[in-house]
Amino acid sequence: MIKEQLIKEKKEYFDAFRALILEYNKRFNLTTILDEKDMYYKHFLDSVAGIECFEKNTKVAEVGSGAGFPSIALKIVEPSLEFSLFESVGKKCEFLHVVVDKLGLKGMYIYNMRAEDALKENIHREQYDYVTARAVARMNTLTEYCLPFVKVGGRFIAYKSGEKEEIDEAKTAYKTLGGTLEKIYEYELPENYGKRIIAVVKKVKNTPLQYPRGQGKERKQPL
């Protein structure tokens, strides 16, 4: 899962991305990870670790984009991916627009809206080959926000910490929302930067229209 060579091949882009994060972080509160080495391992390398989960020339939705992890990093190493980024905080969307413009990234669409609101629109519901998210919510909650974006046959790619219990606890959510846990990739970031998991949930049937429930029920009363 560790793809350091991909980052080295696009070093110019990643250097520019990091410079923009440092420039805008004080105003937009993007990340607390600012040290160059920490950012390289915890953000860049971790984001790129999942690249093999995404087929080329596919449409990807990202929920809770924040500073653009994993989406911007994935786009840099695989330009054929088309991304729709959903971020509820306006300032973070402003930053994402700057990054896309400065790095010249094509096929990146940024939406200043919550996932549950976006999913009320047919242009987003079950329209994507993949949906991804990183460090947004626990898996049972996150699945309710994410899986409705994916068309049947597509996949939800979840970047999580190294606790498999969280993946297991979401079994009811997968089944209720039309998914099934397909695979878990476990890996360890170099230099003791920690264990990580990428969980792949396959969409096997349509998500019932009442999901996500909205009004914070996804977090307060997770499936």
Backbone bond lengths (Angstrom), bond angles and torsions (degrees), N, CA, C in turn:
res aa  C-N    CA-C-N  psi(-1)  N-CA   C-N-CA  omega(-1)  CA-C   N-CA-C  phi
1 M - - - 1.467 - - 1.528 112.59 -
2 I 1.322 116.93 -21.57 1.464 119.91 -176.42 1.526 109.54 -82.06
3 K 1.332 117.13 122.44 1.466 122.68 -171.89 1.532 111.04 -124.42
4 E 1.324 116.20 59.07 1.468 119.20 -177.81 1.519 112.22 -61.83
5 Q 1.329 116.86 -33.43 1.459 120.01 -177.70 1.524 111.52 -62.25
6 L 1.319 116.99 -35.89 1.468 120.44 179.36 1.521 111.46 -62.40
7 I 1.327 116.06 -38.64 1.469 120.00 178.65 1.519 110.41 -69.98
8 K 1.322 116.92 -40.24 1.466 120.37 178.94 1.525 111.00 -61.96
9 E 1.329 116.61 -37.13 1.464 120.78 -179.95 1.522 111.56 -67.75
10 K 1.317 117.39 -25.76 1.478 121.61 -179.68 1.536 110.79 -116.36
11 K 1.327 115.55 32.70 1.465 121.30 -175.16 1.530 112.32 -54.24
12 E 1.308 117.76 -39.27 1.467 121.19 -178.93 1.527 111.08 -59.92
13 Y 1.317 116.22 -41.57 1.467 120.64 179.76 1.528 111.32 -68.50
14 F 1.331 116.41 -44.74 1.463 119.44 -179.17 1.525 111.77 -67.05
15 D 1.318 117.54 -35.67 1.464 120.53 175.81 1.525 110.70 -63.10
16 A 1.330 115.80 -41.97 1.469 120.20 179.29 1.529 110.67 -67.59
17 F 1.318 116.53 -38.36 1.468 121.70 178.11 1.527 109.88 -61.98
18 R 1.318 116.94 -47.11 1.459 120.70 179.92 1.530 110.92 -62.77
19 A 1.322 117.12 -41.14 1.467 120.56 179.57 1.529 111.09 -60.97
20 L 1.319 116.99 -38.28 1.465 120.74 178.67 1.529 111.11 -69.11
21 I 1.327 116.38 -39.26 1.471 119.56 176.42 1.529 110.18 -59.42
22 L 1.326 116.21 -47.04 1.466 120.24 -179.26 1.522 111.21 -64.00
23 E 1.321 116.75 -38.03 1.466 121.14 -178.59 1.526 112.11 -67.09
24 Y 1.323 116.39 -40.44 1.467 120.19 -172.80 1.526 114.13 -99.10
25 N 1.321 117.51 -7.78 1.458 119.78 -171.11 1.532 113.74 -62.60
26 K 1.313 117.35 -39.34 1.465 119.87 -177.33 1.523 111.48 -63.26
27 R 1.305 116.61 -33.78 1.466 120.36 -178.47 1.529 112.26 -85.21
28 F 1.326 115.94 -34.55 1.459 119.45 -169.63 1.527 113.78 -109.26
29 N 1.337 118.82 -2.85 1.468 122.44 177.13 1.530 110.91 50.95
30 L 1.317 116.18 60.17 1.459 122.52 -173.31 1.521 113.41 -83.47
31 T 1.341 117.07 -43.17 1.457 121.00 -175.78 1.521 110.28 -161.02
32 T 1.320 116.14 152.57 1.473 120.98 173.92 1.526 110.54 -94.29
33 I 1.313 117.26 -6.63 1.470 122.27 -179.38 1.520 108.56 -93.35
34 L 1.329 116.73 100.30 1.461 121.17 -173.34 1.520 113.75 -118.20
35 D 1.324 116.94 -21.97 1.457 119.81 177.24 1.532 109.51 -59.56
36 E 1.325 116.74 139.03 1.470 120.78 -173.93 1.526 112.26 -58.04
37 K 1.332 116.61 -46.52 1.466 120.51 -178.71 1.523 110.94 -67.50
38 D 1.327 117.23 -43.12 1.459 120.99 178.65 1.529 111.02 -60.21
39 M 1.321 116.55 -44.65 1.461 120.47 -179.25 1.523 111.32 -64.73
40 Y 1.322 115.18 -39.19 1.464 119.95 179.77 1.526 110.72 -59.39
41 Y 1.333 116.88 -49.54 1.461 120.06 -176.57 1.524 112.42 -78.94
42 K 1.332 117.47 -50.16 1.461 121.08 -171.24 1.526 113.54 -75.52
43 H 1.321 116.99 -30.00 1.459 119.61 -178.90 1.529 112.67 -107.63
44 F 1.319 117.14 -58.66 1.462 119.52 -173.65 1.532 112.50 -68.51
45 L 1.324 116.31 -55.25 1.458 119.98 -175.76 1.525 111.24 -66.17
46 D 1.323 116.72 -40.22 1.457 120.17 178.95 1.533 111.07 -63.77
47 S 1.328 117.26 -40.44 1.471 120.58 179.76 1.518 111.61 -64.51
48 V 1.316 116.68 -43.24 1.464 121.49 -176.67 1.530 111.72 -73.45
49 A 1.334 117.10 -18.16 1.462 121.02 -178.22 1.526 112.53 -55.67
50 G 1.314 117.88 -29.14 1.456 120.69 -176.55 1.514 115.76 -91.84
51 I 1.322 118.32 8.21 1.463 120.98 -171.64 1.528 112.40 -57.87
52 E 1.326 118.51 -33.85 1.465 120.53 -177.85 1.525 112.95 -70.18
53 C 1.317 116.84 -12.00 1.468 120.63 178.26 1.523 112.12 -78.62
54 F 1.328 117.11 -13.57 1.464 122.04 -175.13 1.531 110.49 -110.90
55 E 1.317 117.32 123.63 1.455 120.21 174.09 1.523 109.66 -74.55
56 K 1.312 116.59 150.81 1.459 121.56 179.07 1.528 110.64 -65.67
57 N 1.342 114.80 155.71 1.470 122.02 175.08 1.529 112.74 57.87
58 T 1.333 115.86 42.22 1.459 120.61 178.35 1.524 110.43 -121.87
59 K 1.338 115.61 165.51 1.463 122.11 -179.53 1.521 109.63 -99.73
60 V 1.337 115.72 129.25 1.462 122.09 -176.17 1.525 110.24 -124.88
61 A 1.311 117.24 131.09 1.466 121.96 170.08 1.526 108.30 -100.29
62 E 1.318 115.99 143.83 1.465 120.41 175.26 1.522 108.87 -124.65
63 V 1.323 115.83 128.85 1.460 121.69 -178.95 1.528 109.42 -101.37
64 G 1.336 115.98 127.66 1.461 120.75 -179.90 1.514 111.71 68.80
65 S 1.324 116.90 59.17 1.473 121.61 -171.79 1.518 114.35 -64.95
66 G 1.327 118.13 -32.09 1.463 120.05 -179.79 1.514 111.73 57.53
67 A 1.335 116.58 -122.42 1.470 121.33 -179.99 1.525 112.48 -86.72
68 G 1.346 117.55 1.75 1.452 120.15 176.75 1.509 115.49 103.82
69 F 1.331 116.07 31.96 1.464 120.59 176.38 1.526 109.80 -115.84
70 P 1.330 117.88 123.72 1.467 127.41 9.09 1.523 115.77 -93.27
71 S 1.331 119.26 -2.91 1.469 121.79 -166.46 1.525 114.94 -56.79
72 I 1.332 117.72 -51.52 1.470 119.60 -176.50 1.526 110.60 -63.06
73 A 1.335 116.15 -42.71 1.465 119.86 179.21 1.525 111.09 -62.67
74 L 1.328 117.45 -42.93 1.462 120.96 178.46 1.519 111.44 -64.48
75 K 1.315 116.58 -40.65 1.468 121.07 179.50 1.527 111.17 -63.79
76 I 1.314 117.35 -38.37 1.466 121.17 179.44 1.524 110.68 -61.47
77 V 1.328 116.90 -43.65 1.477 119.13 -176.01 1.525 112.57 -85.74
78 E 1.339 117.93 -20.27 1.469 120.56 176.70 1.531 109.97 -137.27
79 P 1.334 116.47 84.70 1.463 121.48 -174.72 1.533 114.66 -61.62
80 S 1.333 118.99 -17.85 1.467 120.18 -177.54 1.529 112.79 -72.91
81 L 1.329 117.85 -16.46 1.461 120.72 179.18 1.528 110.35 -71.25
82 E 1.322 116.65 135.72 1.471 122.07 175.34 1.525 108.22 -104.55
83 F 1.331 116.43 127.58 1.464 120.73 -174.74 1.524 112.49 -116.64
84 S 1.322 115.53 139.28 1.459 123.06 165.36 1.522 106.39 -115.31
85 L 1.323 116.15 117.88 1.459 121.62 -174.81 1.527 109.55 -103.25
86 F 1.324 115.99 126.07 1.460 121.35 -179.62 1.526 109.26 -111.58
87 E 1.322 115.92 115.00 1.461 122.80 -176.20 1.527 108.86 -139.60
88 S 1.342 116.54 125.94 1.461 120.54 -174.27 1.526 113.72 -81.85
89 V 1.338 117.59 -17.55 1.471 121.15 -177.36 1.530 109.38 -92.68
90 G 1.323 115.47 119.53 1.454 120.83 -174.84 1.516 114.46 -59.16
91 K 1.330 117.38 -41.28 1.464 120.29 -178.38 1.520 111.70 -64.95
92 K 1.320 116.32 -35.72 1.465 118.97 177.91 1.528 110.80 -69.25
93 C 1.323 116.70 -35.19 1.467 119.89 174.77 1.525 110.48 -64.22
94 E 1.324 116.25 -39.36 1.465 120.48 177.19 1.523 110.49 -59.96
95 F 1.324 115.76 -43.40 1.468 119.95 177.62 1.521 111.20 -62.94
96 L 1.330 117.37 -43.37 1.461 120.62 -179.82 1.529 111.20 -61.15
97 H 1.318 116.90 -38.62 1.468 120.49 175.99 1.526 110.91 -61.76
98 V 1.325 117.03 -40.49 1.465 121.24 178.60 1.528 110.44 -62.46
99 V 1.325 116.08 -46.55 1.469 120.48 -178.91 1.525 111.01 -61.12
100 V 1.320 116.50 -47.56 1.465 120.96 -179.15 1.527 110.57 -60.34
101 D 1.333 115.88 -40.54 1.463 120.42 179.99 1.527 111.71 -69.76
102 K 1.314 116.86 -49.59 1.464 121.19 -176.22 1.523 112.53 -65.84
103 L 1.334 116.90 -36.05 1.463 120.48 -179.04 1.523 112.81 -88.91
104 G 1.338 116.35 -4.57 1.458 120.46 178.06 1.520 113.34 65.34
105 L 1.322 116.88 38.78 1.463 121.28 -177.64 1.527 109.97 -87.05
106 K 1.315 116.46 123.84 1.470 121.84 -179.67 1.525 110.08 -97.34
107 G 1.332 115.47 155.72 1.456 119.51 178.51 1.507 113.30 70.68
108 M 1.328 116.42 38.25 1.465 122.10 178.15 1.528 107.83 -123.90
109 Y 1.310 117.13 117.76 1.461 122.36 -176.69 1.522 108.94 -117.53
110 I 1.318 116.09 125.86 1.470 121.42 -172.05 1.525 109.47 -113.74
111 Y 1.326 115.51 126.23 1.459 121.67 -177.98 1.523 110.13 -120.41
112 N 1.325 115.22 122.08 1.460 120.97 178.07 1.533 107.51 -86.62
113 M 1.316 116.11 79.35 1.455 120.52 -178.39 1.524 110.27 -160.95
114 R 1.320 114.70 158.94 1.457 120.79 176.95 1.525 109.81 -78.59
115 A 1.308 115.29 153.10 1.462 119.73 -179.70 1.524 111.29 -58.48
116 E 1.336 116.85 -43.33 1.456 119.79 -176.22 1.530 112.21 -64.96
117 D 1.334 117.16 -28.19 1.465 120.59 175.79 1.527 111.05 -78.42
118 A 1.324 116.78 -40.97 1.464 120.47 178.93 1.523 111.26 -60.94
119 L 1.332 116.07 -34.80 1.461 120.23 -175.70 1.522 113.68 -75.48
120 K 1.319 117.02 -5.64 1.459 120.75 173.34 1.531 111.20 -78.05
121 E 1.333 115.69 -12.45 1.464 121.53 -177.14 1.533 110.17 -102.83
122 N 1.315 115.77 132.79 1.465 120.11 -177.34 1.519 113.56 -65.92
123 I 1.329 117.05 -20.07 1.470 118.63 179.65 1.518 111.60 -70.71
124 H 1.321 117.61 -13.48 1.457 121.21 -179.99 1.535 113.63 -115.91
125 R 1.296 117.29 -31.93 1.471 119.75 -174.03 1.529 110.96 -70.70
126 E 1.326 115.86 122.34 1.457 123.68 178.75 1.530 112.55 53.08
127 Q 1.339 115.06 43.07 1.462 121.06 -178.71 1.527 113.42 -115.44
128 Y 1.322 118.45 -0.52 1.463 120.92 -171.72 1.525 111.82 -115.66
129 D 1.330 114.68 148.42 1.462 120.59 175.58 1.527 110.78 -71.88
130 Y 1.330 114.84 -34.76 1.458 120.95 -179.18 1.527 109.45 -141.21
131 V 1.327 115.09 154.61 1.457 121.58 165.10 1.520 106.00 -131.63
132 T 1.320 116.51 144.46 1.456 120.29 179.62 1.515 110.66 -138.02
133 A 1.320 115.49 159.23 1.463 121.72 177.82 1.518 108.08 -160.63
134 R 1.327 114.72 151.51 1.467 120.31 -178.40 1.526 108.85 -143.40
135 A 1.329 115.64 124.56 1.470 121.70 175.63 1.530 112.29 57.40
136 V 1.342 116.10 47.94 1.467 120.52 -178.96 1.528 111.16 -109.52
137 A 1.326 117.88 -48.84 1.470 121.69 -176.73 1.530 108.59 -162.85
138 R 1.331 115.93 172.36 1.464 118.97 174.96 1.524 109.41 -64.61
139 M 1.314 115.56 158.37 1.458 121.10 -169.30 1.520 113.38 -60.93
140 N 1.341 117.95 -39.09 1.461 118.92 -178.78 1.536 111.63 -66.25
141 T 1.321 116.28 -39.41 1.463 121.15 176.17 1.522 110.47 -69.89
142 L 1.311 116.40 -45.51 1.463 122.08 -176.06 1.523 111.61 -62.09
143 T 1.322 116.74 -36.99 1.460 120.47 -180.00 1.520 111.30 -62.02
144 E 1.325 116.51 -37.67 1.466 119.48 179.40 1.522 111.62 -67.90
145 Y 1.315 117.10 -34.11 1.464 120.77 176.78 1.531 112.07 -73.65
146 C 1.332 116.64 -32.59 1.464 120.29 -168.14 1.520 115.79 -98.66
147 L 1.318 117.58 -46.23 1.464 119.40 -170.31 1.535 113.84 -60.57
148 P 1.343 120.14 -31.19 1.467 118.84 177.99 1.535 114.14 -63.15
149 F 1.317 118.85 -17.12 1.464 120.72 177.20 1.531 112.49 -73.35
150 V 1.336 116.63 -22.78 1.462 121.22 -167.81 1.532 111.86 -91.38
151 K 1.319 116.10 135.92 1.454 120.99 174.03 1.527 109.32 -72.07
152 V 1.313 116.91 156.47 1.464 120.91 177.44 1.529 108.73 -59.31
153 G 1.326 115.41 130.79 1.457 120.61 -175.86 1.513 112.91 98.43
154 G 1.338 116.02 -14.15 1.461 121.09 178.32 1.524 110.75 -86.75
155 R 1.340 115.43 -172.53 1.463 119.43 -174.27 1.526 112.84 -141.80
156 F 1.325 113.54 147.75 1.468 123.16 171.88 1.527 106.34 -100.49
157 I 1.341 116.08 120.13 1.465 122.62 -179.32 1.530 108.01 -107.37
158 A 1.329 117.02 107.17 1.466 121.66 -174.91 1.520 110.71 -106.71
159 Y 1.322 116.05 122.71 1.467 122.39 174.56 1.521 108.47 -89.31
160 K 1.338 116.65 118.63 1.455 120.60 -176.29 1.523 111.18 -132.05
161 S 1.330 115.13 167.78 1.460 120.77 173.23 1.517 108.78 -71.15
162 G 1.315 118.16 -177.49 1.456 120.68 -171.15 1.514 116.50 -80.44
163 E 1.332 119.92 17.86 1.463 121.89 -176.54 1.536 111.21 -96.88
164 K 1.328 116.36 104.99 1.456 120.35 -179.27 1.528 112.17 -68.58
165 E 1.335 117.28 -22.69 1.468 120.62 -179.17 1.531 110.55 -58.23
166 E 1.332 115.90 -35.88 1.468 120.09 -179.53 1.530 110.89 -65.19
167 I 1.323 116.28 -35.02 1.462 120.61 178.73 1.525 110.02 -69.74
168 D 1.328 116.29 -40.83 1.464 121.03 -179.58 1.525 111.81 -68.50
169 E 1.316 116.44 -34.56 1.466 120.30 -176.39 1.534 111.98 -67.04
170 A 1.332 116.82 -15.31 1.468 120.80 -176.19 1.527 113.04 -95.96
171 K 1.326 118.61 12.92 1.466 120.89 -176.38 1.527 112.56 -58.89
172 T 1.316 116.33 -39.94 1.469 119.64 178.18 1.518 110.78 -63.20
173 A 1.326 116.34 -39.85 1.465 120.89 179.12 1.525 111.03 -62.87
174 Y 1.333 117.62 -45.74 1.467 120.24 179.42 1.531 110.30 -55.53
175 K 1.343 115.62 -50.53 1.455 120.45 -175.54 1.522 111.82 -65.43
176 T 1.328 116.88 -44.41 1.463 121.41 -178.07 1.524 111.49 -62.39
177 L 1.324 116.47 -35.63 1.462 121.74 -172.56 1.529 113.38 -95.96
178 G 1.333 116.80 5.06 1.461 119.91 174.83 1.508 115.14 93.15
179 G 1.325 117.09 20.94 1.456 120.06 -178.10 1.514 113.67 -121.01
180 T 1.317 115.13 170.90 1.457 121.44 173.24 1.525 108.38 -145.27
181 L 1.318 116.00 137.83 1.464 120.08 -179.36 1.527 108.38 -68.05
182 E 1.323 115.90 117.92 1.460 121.09 -175.30 1.526 112.82 -94.68
183 K 1.324 116.07 -42.07 1.466 118.47 -176.12 1.522 110.16 -161.04
184 I 1.327 115.37 151.62 1.462 122.14 172.70 1.525 107.89 -123.49
185 Y 1.308 116.03 123.73 1.464 121.01 175.15 1.523 108.22 -102.06
186 E 1.316 116.43 122.07 1.458 121.21 176.34 1.528 109.18 -107.61
187 Y 1.314 115.96 134.98 1.464 119.59 178.71 1.526 109.25 -150.66
188 E 1.319 114.94 166.80 1.459 120.73 -178.66 1.520 109.14 -127.27
189 L 1.300 116.29 127.70 1.461 120.48 177.86 1.527 109.41 -69.56
190 P 1.334 117.61 145.39 1.469 120.72 -177.98 1.530 112.93 -61.26
191 E 1.317 114.58 162.52 1.470 122.91 173.93 1.533 113.02 55.68
192 N 1.325 114.95 39.18 1.477 121.32 175.68 1.525 114.07 60.54
193 Y 1.327 115.75 34.54 1.461 118.92 177.96 1.525 113.19 -85.38
194 G 1.319 116.39 4.36 1.453 118.72 169.93 1.514 115.57 112.25
195 K 1.349 113.87 159.24 1.461 121.23 177.21 1.524 109.54 -87.35
196 R 1.307 114.79 147.03 1.457 121.20 -179.39 1.521 110.32 -137.23
197 I 1.335 115.45 161.22 1.453 122.54 177.15 1.527 108.45 -134.75
198 I 1.317 115.66 139.35 1.461 121.02 166.05 1.523 106.60 -116.88
199 A 1.322 115.54 119.21 1.457 121.30 179.47 1.523 109.32 -101.66
200 V 1.326 115.87 133.22 1.462 121.73 -179.79 1.528 108.57 -112.49
201 V 1.325 115.63 117.66 1.458 121.96 179.68 1.531 108.42 -111.65
202 K 1.312 116.78 119.58 1.468 120.79 -179.52 1.518 110.62 -87.69
203 K 1.326 116.41 137.23 1.468 121.86 177.04 1.532 108.14 -85.35
204 V 1.330 116.86 115.34 1.459 120.65 -176.08 1.529 113.12 -108.43
205 K 1.330 117.15 -15.31 1.465 120.33 175.21 1.527 108.88 -156.25
206 N 1.313 115.77 165.25 1.464 120.30 -176.93 1.529 111.86 -63.04
207 T 1.326 114.97 144.53 1.462 121.22 175.88 1.529 109.42 -78.27
208 P 1.332 119.12 129.83 1.469 120.58 176.55 1.529 111.11 -54.13
209 L 1.319 116.23 142.79 1.464 121.60 -171.56 1.527 113.71 -64.64
210 Q 1.325 118.42 -18.49 1.471 119.13 -178.85 1.522 112.90 -76.21
211 Y 1.337 117.55 -4.71 1.461 121.23 179.70 1.519 110.50 -110.71
212 P 1.340 116.50 141.99 1.465 128.51 -3.04 1.531 110.99 -69.83
213 R 1.314 115.77 152.83 1.457 120.98 -173.04 1.524 113.65 -74.61
214 G 1.331 117.94 -28.44 1.456 121.43 179.84 1.510 113.38 79.96
215 Q 1.326 115.97 178.88 1.473 123.95 179.66 1.532 112.06 56.91
216 G 1.317 115.99 28.89 1.461 120.57 175.56 1.514 115.51 77.53
217 K 1.349 117.62 4.20 1.462 120.14 -177.75 1.529 111.86 -64.66
218 E 1.351 116.94 -26.46 1.458 120.74 -179.02 1.538 110.83 -61.51
219 R 1.336 115.52 -33.68 1.469 120.78 178.86 1.520 112.98 -91.62
220 K 1.330 116.18 -40.26 1.456 119.72 -176.21 1.522 112.72 -75.09
221 Q 1.316 116.77 -35.85 1.473 121.86 -177.65 1.534 108.54 -131.63
222 P 1.325 118.66 67.16 1.458 120.48 -176.68 1.525 112.28 -62.87
223 L 1.304 114.98 148.90 1.474 121.09 -179.66 1.528 110.95 -64.87
